[in-house]
Amino acid sequence: MEPIKKILNEVDHLFLRYGIKSMTMDSISKELGISKKTLYQFVDNKTDLIEQVIRWHMEAELLALTEIRENAKDAIDEILGIAQYGVQQLRELNPTAIYDLQQHYKKVWDLLESLHMQHVYAFIKGNLEKGIEEGLYRNDFNPDIVAKLYGGKTLLVANEDVFPLKDYNKEKLFEEYIQYHIHGVASAKGLKRLEKYLSKEK
């Protein structure tokens, strides 16, 4: 792995674990076991580092979603794989990191939202079209509209104002959301396939 990618990968884990505001360039370089001078060879400042980490994280997300799509048996299997990936991401996510971005690095948060929406829209629209072709989804809805609704609701799940962490378990929230989505688009055949996959998981 290239030095900069190795740094971004490690800093990504640090931010997810400890949040962003609490991590200084001094503490980051110390955690990485490199000098601050070495760190500044790759980034201009902390904001630049955060933006590069976000882009790295989104690149990793894109690769993960592509792998899920390529290995899925059908559209239902694919959307369940995307859901499992989402739950895994929520498990690793420190809510403080989201809060720090929203409150202190608004431009970077806007970038994250934009990239996330692009990825999610493309994959969900593709999944909806695939499901319709396979007869697992109904054919009486607009994939473009539903894919955009899906992306917007994904961000809503992460919104602390709507779903405070003290009142809602994020994993349970996402599971409810996925069930809500699939039941909204699946055909009778698709619901039977969903039951089959879920019974295997149990």
N, C-alpha and C positions, 0 to 999 in steps of 0.2 A: 504494500500500500504506500502511495506517495506520502511524504512527510505531512503536507498540509491536510490531506484527507484523514490521516491518522489522528492529527490534532483535532480536526473538526468532529470526528467520530467520538473521541474521548471527551471533548468539551460538551457535546450533545448529551452524553450520559451524565455529566456533572450538572448541567442545567436541569435535566429531568429530575435528578436526585435532590439537589439543594435549592433550586430556584435560580433566578438570574441576578437579581439586584444584590443579593448577598455575596455573590462571587466577584471578587475584584481581579484585575489583571495579575496582581501579585499572587493571590490565592490560586488562580487558575494555573499559572506557570509552575507554582509549587506542587500542585496536584499532578501536573503532567510530568514533573521531574525535569523541566527545562528552564533556562533562564528567561527572564522577561524580554531580554534583548532578542533572543531567538524567536520568541512569540511574535514580536513586532516586525520580524522579517517577513511574516506572512499576512499580518493584518495592520491596519492603520490605527485602530483604537477599539474599544470594547464594542461600540455600536457596529463597526465593520465586522468584528468577530461574530457577533450575534446574528447579523444578516447572513454571513457565510455559513454559519451553523444551520440556520433555517433552510437555506438552499440545499445544504447537504442532507438534512433530515427529509426534505421533500423528495430529493433524488432517491434516497433509500426507500421511501414510501412508494414511489413509482415503480421501482424494481420489484418490491414485495408484491404489489398489486398485479403486476405483469405476470409474475410467477404463479400467483393464485389463479389467474385467468387461464394460463397455459395448461395447468394441471387439473382444472375442474372438469368433472364428468358432464355437467350440464349447467344451465343458468342458476338453478336452485343451489347446487353444490358450490357454485362460484360466489353467490351472494352470502352464503353461510361462511365461506372462507374469508370473505371481506369482513364479515361481522366478527369472526374470531380474531382477525388481525386488529380490528378496531378495539376490541376488549383488551387485547394484549398491550396495545398502546396506552390505553387508559390506566392499566395496572402500573405501568412504568412512569406515568406522568405525575409530576408534583404540581398540584393546583396553583402553587405559588408561582411557578414558571409562567403559566397563562396570565395570571394577575399582573405579574411584573411586566410582561410584554404589553398588555392592554393599557397599563397605567403609565409606564415609563419609556416604552419604545413603540409608540403608536405606529410609526411608519413601517417598522419591522412586522408588527402585528398585522397591518394591512397587507403586507407582502405575503405573510403566512396564509391569511384568509384567501387571498387571490389565487395562490398556487394550489392550495388545498381544494378550492372550488373547481379549478381547472381539471385537476386529477380526478376528483370524485365525479364530476359531471361526465367526463369522457368514459370512465369505467362503468358508471351506473347506466348511462344511455346505451352503451354497448351491451351491457347485461340485459337490459329491458328488451332491446331488439332481438338478442339471442333467445331470450325466453319466449318471446312471441313466436319466433320461427319454430321453436321446439314444441309449441303448444302448451308450455308450462305457465305462461302468462296470458292474460286476456289480450285481445287485440282491439279493445275499444277505448284506449287511452293514448295520450300523446307522450312518447318517450322523452322528448325534449323538455316538456313542462315538468314531468314527474322527476326527471334526473335533477333539474334545478331545485325542485322542492326538496328532494332528498338531501342535496348538498346544504341547503339553508337550514334544514332541521338537524343535520349533523352538528353544525356550529351552535345551534340552540341547546343541544345536549350538554355542551361544554360551558354554557353561559351560567355563571355562578349566581347572577341576579334572578334567573328563572328557576334554576335547580341548585340551591345551596348545598354544598357538600355535607353539611351537618344534618340535612334532612333527606338526602337522596344518595343511594349507592350508585356510582357512575356505571359500574358494570351492569347492574340490574336495569338501569335507565337505557343503556345501549341495547340490551337484549330485548327490552319491551319495544324499543324503537324499530329494531329489525323485524320483529314479529308483526308489528303494525304495518310496516312497509310491504312485507311479503304478502300478508293477507289482503292488502289493498290492490295488488296487481296479479296475484296468482289465479290461474284457472282451477277447476276442480281437479284436473290431472296434476297440476303443480302443487296443490295442497296435499294430495296423496303422496307425492314425491317428498315433500317437506316432512310429513309425518314419518316416512320411511327413514330419512336421514337422521331425524331427531331421535327416533327409537334406537338407532344404531349407536348414537352418542351416549345414550343412557345405559 
